[in-house]
Amino acid sequence: MQRDKFTRKAKYEGYFARSVYKLKDIQTKFKVIRAGDKVLDLGAAPGSWTQYVDELGAKVDAVDVNEVKFGNWIKVDIYSDSLFEKISKEYDIVLSDLAPKTVGIRTLDNEDSYDLSMKALEIAKKVLKKNGKFVCKIFQSEFSPKFVKEVKKTFFTTKIVKPVGSRKRSKEFYIVGLRKK
Ligand SMILES: C[S@@+](CC[C@H](N)C(=O)[O-])C[C@H]1O[C@@H](n2cnc3c(N)ncnc32)[C@H](O)[C@@H]1O
């Protein structure tokens, strides 16, 4: 299979993954990250979002069970009780590009994606400052409306986006929460 243009572009521009162009598009549309912000990047490996957040002049903690090849890798499972001992108490932004290891059984994959996104929201509720921002991936499914509803309860403004770089055949979309209540 021929590699797509974003994979080639990422390699050429020195990013660890093509996913960087999704965050770049979200940033162009909503200006979520500013220089000096403190950012928590959940599901950060291999590290292209972390690279880009650093380029924008923000400080980033990168959480993943797998190696994040850039910046401050915090090796922990987001479901682990020790997570809150390893991360800071307050952030301006929580990003989540967490994705389950898909098994090809649609309902199971969708449920895993929903669980990860709900966990990311729970973490965001604990560590985000008032007026903080949230960017989170989820697979569109029978479960995703419930997640969107929860995000809407937590933020004054929410936006749904299928960013540039997200493959058309992928069911993923991103929700952006602006101004945490
Ligand atoms: C699509 S990748 C993230 C790509 C990343 N944003 C980048 O630009 O390089 C999703 C990541 O979620 C991580 N992940 C999935 N479940 C996790 C969990 N329970 N705890 C920590 N990380 C997890 C995976 O290890 C994987 O690296």
The ligand as an SDF file (V2000), in Angstrom:
LIG
                    3D

 27 29  0  0  0  0  0  0  0  0999 V2000
   -3.1190    7.3060   18.1720 C   0  0  0  0  0  0  0  0  0  0  0  0
   -1.8780    7.0520   19.3820 S   0  0  0  0  0  0  0  0  0  0  0  0
   -1.4460    8.7070   19.8050 C   0  0  0  0  0  0  0  0  0  0  0  0
   -0.6200    9.4400   18.7640 C   0  0  0  0  0  0  0  0  0  0  0  0
   -0.0240   10.7280   19.3000 C   0  0  0  0  0  0  0  0  0  0  0  0
   -1.0430   11.7490   19.4960 N   0  0  0  0  0  0  0  0  0  0  0  0
    1.0390   11.3040   18.3840 C   0  0  0  0  0  0  0  0  0  0  0  0
    0.7610   12.3150   17.7590 O   0  0  0  0  0  0  0  0  0  0  0  0
    2.1500   10.7520   18.3170 O   0  0  0  0  0  0  0  0  0  0  0  0
   -2.8210    6.5190   20.7720 C   0  0  0  0  0  0  0  0  0  0  0  0
   -2.0000    6.1940   22.0110 C   0  0  0  0  0  0  0  0  0  0  0  0
   -2.8910    5.9090   23.1070 O   0  0  0  0  0  0  0  0  0  0  0  0
   -2.1410    5.0970   24.0170 C   0  0  0  0  0  0  0  0  0  0  0  0
   -3.0080    4.4670   25.0180 N   0  0  0  0  0  0  0  0  0  0  0  0
   -4.0880    3.6800   24.7930 C   0  0  0  0  0  0  0  0  0  0  0  0
   -4.6030    3.2410   25.9570 N   0  0  0  0  0  0  0  0  0  0  0  0
   -3.8360    3.7990   26.9580 C   0  0  0  0  0  0  0  0  0  0  0  0
   -3.8970    3.7300   28.3860 C   0  0  0  0  0  0  0  0  0  0  0  0
   -4.8240    3.0110   29.0040 N   0  0  0  0  0  0  0  0  0  0  0  0
   -2.9920    4.4400   29.0970 N   0  0  0  0  0  0  0  0  0  0  0  0
   -2.0230    5.1680   28.4490 C   0  0  0  0  0  0  0  0  0  0  0  0
   -1.9220    5.2610   27.1030 N   0  0  0  0  0  0  0  0  0  0  0  0
   -2.8110    4.5770   26.3600 C   0  0  0  0  0  0  0  0  0  0  0  0
   -1.4530    4.0920   23.0970 C   0  0  0  0  0  0  0  0  0  0  0  0
   -0.3460    3.5070   23.7380 O   0  0  0  0  0  0  0  0  0  0  0  0
   -1.0920    4.9660   21.8930 C   0  0  0  0  0  0  0  0  0  0  0  0
    0.2590    5.3600   21.9470 O   0  0  0  0  0  0  0  0  0  0  0  0
  1  2  1  0
  2  3  1  0
  2 10  1  0
  3  4  1  0
  4  5  1  0
  5  6  1  0
  5  7  1  0
  7  8  2  0
  7  9  1  0
 10 11  1  0
 11 12  1  0
 11 26  1  0
 12 13  1  0
 13 14  1  0
 13 24  1  0
 14 15  1  0
 14 23  1  0
 15 16  2  0
 16 17  1  0
 17 18  1  0
 17 23  2  0
 18 19  1  0
 18 20  2  0
 20 21  1  0
 21 22  2  0
 22 23  1  0
 24 25  1  0
 24 26  1  0
 26 27  1  0
M  CHG  2   2   1   9  -1
M  END
$$$$
